[in-house]
Amino acid sequence: MKPSMILLIEDNPDDVELTRMALADNNIANELVVATSGDAALAILFADDAAAPLLILLDLKLPRVNGVEVLRRIREHPRTRLVPVIVLTSSDEQRDLIESYSLGANSYVRKPVDYTEFVTAVRQLGIYWLMVNIPPPSAAGVAA
């Protein structure tokens, strides 16, 4: 896993493909690594040789380990605690919003159903998080 990559944690193949297309349509060339379950995401993030991704796009409704638990573990680990996490979900439940921010999500975005709106949302996320935002230093340079 390269430190300039984006980790998409999403179990819906249609949403994975929409995200790939939206990133490509917006000329966001960062490598996209996909985990289709919470436990797969944790295995990728915490492999011995893993580098922290530049950005994590996290769905909440995941098989085996849900997105809230994935977020909790991301924030507990020194390697990933500073990585920007955008919750990108279809949930409009108030409790999901509150819990996500309480656990340290940097942003909460409800997935637009319309493709054009989805592409626009991904463009705005990409511009801000990959071009405007100054990312935290890698975990290797941060005291735990």
Disulfide bonds with the S-S distance in Angstrom:
none
